[in-house]
Each structure stands twice: as structure tokens, then as C-alpha cells.
Amino acid sequence: MNRVCLDTSAYSHFRRGEASVVKIIGTARWIGVPSIVLGELRTGFLMGGHASRNEDDLRRFLCHPMVKILDVDDDASRIYAEIMVALRKTGTPLPTNDVWIAAIAARDSAAVLTYDDHFLLIPRAGSTILPG
């Protein structure tokens, strides 16, 4: 897998040393981290007991040359809208943040690396679901 876009669950499992995600991240040529994921992670950091340490670990990870922070832009917003309409037509609500993550991944032609199987309901995300 050359291009991966991390979901919050994948980063969390990576930090805990989960072998399957460590292997994929270790061999990826490009790792995208959506700004949405950064917000979710930092919320968790602030709610936990190790905010400073977790933030330091995240900053070191983000400094790796293969890691790119992925922002929402006009293209991602269009893909988001298309995904949302398709999900609503099928009566399949999903967490809004996850739809944004999928849209950003689709824009950047990357597979979403996640432990959340509801990403499979978004074919454009090209998700890789890891065993939890």
C-alpha cells in the first residue's frame, strides 16, 4: 500500500504498537493525516491524562518527510457533498467527520487506513479495515 490516509483509530493503534498498522505505516510511501483527524486526536489528548506527551509524539510523527497534513479544500468539499448525497439516498448515516476523512482520502487517491468498518459503506474511500 503506497498511499494511506490515516483515520483516528489507525493512528491510535499505531501509537499503541499494533503490528498490522505499524507494518502498513512503516512501508507506506505517502501518509496523509487529515486535519479532521488532528482535531479528533487533540480532543482525546485534552480529555486524557497525558496531553503534553501525546502532543509531542504527534508532532514528531507529523515531522516525518512522508507524512502530510491534509486540509479541507474546494475539491474535498465537492467530494464530501457527493458522498453525503449518496449516503442519504441509501439511508446510511455515517459520522460526519468520517465522511470528511473519506472525501479527503478520495481527493488524494489514498486508501483510508482505519479500524472502523463503516468506511466500507463509502466505496470512494478505498478503505483498508484493520482487524481490531
N, C-alpha and C positions, 0 to 999 in steps of 0.2 A: 504494500500500500504506500504510494508515493506522496499523496496529498491528503492530509487529515485535518478535520476541523473538530476541535475538542468541545464536547459538552461538559457541563459542570461535573457530572458524575464521573466522566473519564478522567478529568484532572484529579479529582478527589481520590479515585482508586490508584492513579499513578503515584500520587504523593504517599499513599499507604504501601506502595511497592507491589501491587497486584501484578503478577507475572505477565498475563496476557496483554495488558495495556502498556506495561513497561517495554515489552518486546516491540509492539507496534510503533510506539513513540520513538523508541531507540533506533528504528530502521527507516522511519519516515524521512523524506527529503524536504518536506514543507509541512509545517504545523501551524494552523490558524487557530487563534483564540478570539472568538467574537467578544466585542465589548459587553454584550449582554451577559456572557459567562463571567467576565470580570466583575460585573455588578453582583451577580449571584454569589460568587466566591467571597467577595468582600463583605457582603451581608452576613454570610456564615462566619467569617473571621471575627466580625464585630460582636456577634452573638456568642462566640465561644470564649475560651479562656486563654487562647494563645494568638491573639490578633497580630501582635507585632512579629512574632516568629513566622506565622503563616504568610504575612505580607512580605517579609524578607525572602522567603522561599519562592513566592510567586514572582517577585521582581527578578530574582536570579534566573528563573525559568524563562521569563519574558525577554531577558537579555541574550538568550541563545540565538545565534545567527539564523537558524532555521525557523524560529518562532516569529510569527507576525500577528500583531493585534489587528483584528478585522472590525472596522466600523460599519455602521449602517449608512448606506448612501442611496441615491435615487434608484439605481438598479436593484438593490436589495429590497427597497420598499415596493417596487413593482412585483418582484417575485413573491414577496410576503403576501401581497394582495391576491395574487393568483392562487397561492396555496390556501389562504383563508377562504376564498370563494369555493374552491373545490371541496374543502373540508365541510363547510356549511351545507353544500349541496348534498353531501352524503350523510349529513347529520353526525359528523365525527368531530366533536370539540376536542381541542388539544390545548395544553398550556401555551399561552401567548408567547412567552419567552422562548419556548422550544420551536415555535413556528418561525420566529425571528432567526434563531440559530440555524434552522434548516434553510431559510432563504439566503442567509449569508454564505452558507456552505455551497448551495447551488450556484450562487453568483460566482464563487471562486473555484468551481469544479472540484470540490473536495468532498470526501465522504465524512459524514458526521460520525465521530467515534463516541459511543455512548453505552450506558448500561440500561437505558430506558427504551423498552421495546415499542412504545407508541410512535417512535420515529419511523417505524416501518410503514405507518399509515401515510407517510409523506414520500412517495416514490422519488421525487426530485432531490431528496436529501442524500440518496445513495448511502444510507446509514450502514454502519458496521456495529452490530449489537454484541456486546461482550457478555459472557456469562457472569452472573452476579452471584 
